[in-house]
Structure formats: structure tokens, C-alpha cells
């Protein structure tokens, strides 16, 4: 029983460490609130051919479950060497 718990804790710790390391070379260039804003930013990055990752922090304080997509926070990350290109693409009209 204790061995299984130990293995489970080890696997979770490895997964968390891998996730943290994977964001080491990426930088957050934009935080969008709501699906509409998120898809506008992502479309601009895709148009420029810029790879990105998205992180969505948990929003546990939302009382309005049906309309949570309007308030959801999306952190958009790009590789550090593409930061300036991505910033220009996101802020371009």
C-alpha cells in the first residue's frame, strides 16, 4: 500500500517538474480574458507562423458557471527568441 502511494507521489512530482522545465525557454507575451480575445491573439500568431503554448490558470472563484468562457484567463507563451516578433504580431491591427 505504502509503496503504491510512494510511486504515485513520485510520478506526480516528475510530471510537475517536467511541466515546469518545459516552460523554462518560453515567455508569456499576452494574457487574454475570454475566448474571443484568446482566439484573436492565437490567430495572429498562427498567421505569422509563430509556435505558442497556452496556460489556463484555474478560476475557482467563478460563480457564473454557464458564462465562465467569458472570464477565463489564457496566458499565451512563445519561445524567448521569438518574443519581439510575437509582440509585434499580437499588437498589429
Buried (B, 14 or more C-beta within 10 A) or exposed (E): EEEEEEEEEEEEEEEEEEEEEEEEEBBEBBBBEBBEBBEEBBEBBEEBEBEBEEBEEEEEEEEEEEEEEEEBBBBBBBBEEBBEBBBEBBEEE
